[in-house]
């Protein structure tokens, strides 16, 4: 840490820790360490689970997989090879819609909890007392016909080229306003790069005879994991 925050090192580096040290000169070593650990841990399991379920949906919906592949290859020209710059990743709009739809059906964090800051009377007369915890079942929200048309259908078009967009309160998968996940855009960028890189080289296919039972814990795990064939593209 001391090496990174030295003046000569900062002049040459452009990474997370150096950015903190440049923008907040008086930041303590403890704050630097805690921010770095939080950045790594908070986005590890949730992004990995998003990638797992997205690969599942791409296998179950081969026409979607083909469309994502076509989009990736249209953005990455043969001259550029496999180089994915930030600008190119931002152009992968359909892939982003696929990730958002995958997260809707398979939220990495299936439940949220919030604590009442004051007594609240609900529409049907129930009272939530100050300090009570309220659990929000995100997995259930994604399956409510009142909120989503054909909720069990995997349909990335819900999030693709939609002028109005989606109602934020219906989509708590990056937390709830006003405290949205600070790592939302980083997580989506990581996931887009990972899926794009995979599909450039491989076609995905599920091994037959598997069952996919979700396990509800802090994150949405798979009971028996998932076996996928990575078939090299010709």
N, C-alpha and C positions, 0 to 999 in steps of 0.2 A: 504494500500500500504506500509506504513512504517513497519507494522508487517511482511509483506511478505519479504521485503528487509533486514530485520535484519539477522545477521549472523547465529544465531541458527535456524531460520526458513528456511533459504536457504539450510542448511545442510540436512534438512529432506524432503524438498519439491521437486517435479519434475513436474512442470506445466509451462504454457506459460509465466506467469509473472516472475516466479522464474528463468526460462531459460534466459530471457532478462537480469534480474538483475545479473545473474552469468557471462554471456558472455560480458555484457556492464556495468561494475561497475559504470560508471559515468552517466548512463542514468537518465534523470530527471523524476519526478513524472508525469509531463504532457505527456512526451513521452510514459511512461508506460501506462498511462490511454488511450491515443489516439490509441496506438497499440492494446490494449485489445478491445476497442470499435470497431475499424475497423475490427479486426479479427472476432468478433461476428456478426456485422451487414452485412459486405460484403459477408459472406458465409451463411446468413440465408435465405433470400428470393430466391436467385438463386438456392441453393441446394434443398429447399422445392419445387420449380417449377420443377426441374429435377426429383425429386421423384414422383411428381404428374403425369407427362407425362410418366415416365417409368412404373408406375402402369397401366396407360391407355394402353400402348403398350403391356404389359404382358397380360392384359385382352383380347386385340384384337388378340393376337397371343399365344394361349394356349400352342402350342408346344414349343414355346420359354420359357414360364413360367415353363413348366415341365422340360426342360433341365437345366434351372437355378437352380431349386429345386434339381435336381439330383446332380449338381455340388456342391452345398452348402452342401448337406448331405454326399457327398463323402469326402469333406474336413473336416467336423465336425463329427468325429466318435462318436458312441454311448457312448464310454468310457469317452470322453471329454464333453459330453452333448452339451450345447449351447455355450460353450466358443469359442470366436472368437479372437484369438491373431492377432497381426500385421502380423506375418508370414503366418497365414492361410488366412487372407484377401488378401494378395498378390497372393495367389494361385487361386483366383476366377477370372480367365482370361475371361471366357465367360460372366460372369456377368458384368465385366468391359466393354466388347465389347457391351453388351446390353445398358449400360449407355451412351457410346459414340455415339451409333446409335440413341438413344432417343434424345440426345442433338443435334445431327445433324438435325433431323426432327423438333425438338421443342426447339430451342435455348432459354435458360433462358433469355438472353439479345438479343433481336431480331435485334437491330441496334447498330452500333458503330459509333463514329464520330472522325475524325482526322483533324488536321489543318496543312495546307501547310507551311513549313518553308521557302520556296522559290517559285518563279514562276515555274510552271511545264507545259510543253506542252504534251498533251495526244496524243495517236496514230492517232486519227482522226482530230487533229488540234486544239481541244479546249484548252483553257489556264486556268489553275487553278492558281489564283493569291496568292501570299504570304499572309498568314493569313486567306484565305478562309477555311471554314469547308467542309469536304467531308463526307457524310453519307454512311456507308457500311451496306447494307441490308442483314444481316446474314441469315435471314429467307428465303430470295429469293435465296441466293447462294446454299442453301441445296436442292433446287428444280430445279437446272439447269442441264439438261442432258449432257451439255458440260463438267461438272465437275464430275458428279456422274452417274453411270450406274443405270437405273431404279430408279431415285431419290425419287419417292414417295413410294417405297417399303421399309418396315421396314426389314432390313437385317443386323443383327449383325455380320455376317461373313465378312463384309467389314473391321472390326477391329479385327478379331479373327485369330490368328496364321498367320498373314500376314508378310512375310519376309521383304518386301519393306516398309510396313507401308503406311500411307496416306500423301498426300502433305499438309504441314502445312498451306500454303496460301489458301487452299480450306476449311480449318477447323478453322475459326476464333472464335470459340465458347468459347475459353479460352483466348481471345484477340489475338493479332497479334505479331509475332516476330518483334523486339527483346524484347518486353515487355509482355511476357506471364503472365497470372494470377499467382501470388505468391501462391495462395491457391488452385491451381489445384489438387495437390495430396491429400491434406486434404479433399477437397470437394468430390473427387472420393472415398476416403476411408470411409468417413461418409455415402455416398450414398450406397456403397457396404454393409456396416454393417447393415444399415437400411433395405434394401431390403432382405438381407440374413435372418435377424431376423424375418421379416414378413413372408417370405415364409417357414421358418422352421415350423411355427405353422398354417399358413392359406393358403388357395387357394383363389385367387382374381377373382372376377366376377363383371362385370359392371351391374348396374341396367338398365333394358331395358327402351326404350322410351326417352333416353336423346339425346341432341344435344351438340356438343362440338365445340364451336366457339371461336377461340383465340382472345384476345384483346391485341393490340399492345400498349405498354406503355414503361416505362423503363425496365420492364420485361414482359414475355409472359404469361399473365393471361388467365384464362378461364372465359367467359362471365357469365356462370351460375354455375360454379363449377362442381364437379363430384361426383356422388354417386357410391360407390363401396361396394359390399358385401365381408366381410372377413369370409370365410367359414372354420371353424376349421377342421384341418386334423385329421383323425382317427389314 
